[in-house]
Amino acid sequence: MSLIVKIMSAENAPDADPCKGHILAADVRHVVFDRDTAGRAWAAIWRPGDSLDEAAPERFAVTGNAYVMNEAGRTISSFAGMTPNWHTVPEDLAA
């Protein structure tokens, strides 16, 4: 099964806005989302023919939301790439 990965920009617009920037990677075999030690999100993508035993040949910064879709374009997974502010607690949650 081939996957499609859509990585949205961090623009202040809804993801459904057709004018919002994005990266679209088609024909994806395997994808991994993670964060580095500074909390910055990234996606690693392998395509058919790439060895899963080796480092991902393609890496992308994930500054907005990311979606993994099946061949029919239906979202099967998502990842929030915005770096969380771990040191700030909203006032309504602080007690």
N, C-alpha and C positions, 0 to 999 in steps of 0.2 A: 504494500500500500504506500502510495506517495503522499506526502504531507505538504501543506502550504504554511509558511510562517509569515505573519504580518506584524511588523514592529512599528508602532505609532511614535510620532515625534512627541516632544514635551510641550508643544504649542497649547495655549489655553483655549482649547476648542473641544467639543465632543468628538469622540472617536468616529462617530457616524458622519461627521462633516466631510464631504467629498474634497474640500480644499485643504484639509489637514495633511501635513506631510507624513510619509510612511516609507518603510522598506518592505518589499514583498519578495520572499524567496520561495520559489516553486520547486517541485521535484526534490523534496527533502526526505531523506531516509530516517534521520534521527536528529533530535534537537535536545539540548540541555540548557537550562537557564540557571544562573548562579550569580553570586555577588563576590566582589573582591574584598580584601580586608578593609577598604575604605567605605564599603557599602554600595559601590557602583555596580549596577546590574549589567550583565552581558549574556549573549546567546551564542552558543557554539552549534554549528550546523554541519552535518555530514550528508552527502548526497550519494546516490547509488554508485557503487564502485569504490567509495572511500572505505578505508579500513577503520573499524571502530576501535581497534587496538592502538591506533595512533592518535595524536592530538588532532583536534578538529581543524580542518583546512580553512574553514571560514568562521570568523568571530565578528559579532556586531555589538556595539553599545546599545543598551536598552534604556532609553530615557523616559519613555512613556509606557503604555500598556503593550503587551505582546499577545498575539493570538495564534494558536495552532489549529489549523483547519484540515478537514479531510478533503478528498478529491472533489466532493460535491460542494465545497465551500462552507460547510457547517462547522462552527467552532466546537472543538472537542477538548480544548484546554486553554488556559490563559495565565498570564504572569504580569504582576504589577511591577514595573521597572523603576518607578520613581523612588529615589533614595529616601527612606523614612528618616525623620528627625527623631532619633531615639532619646534625645535629651530634653525634649519639650513635651509636657503633658498639658492637653487642653484644659482651660480653667474649669470647665464644667465637669471634668473628671478628677481634678485635683481635690484631695480631701485632707 
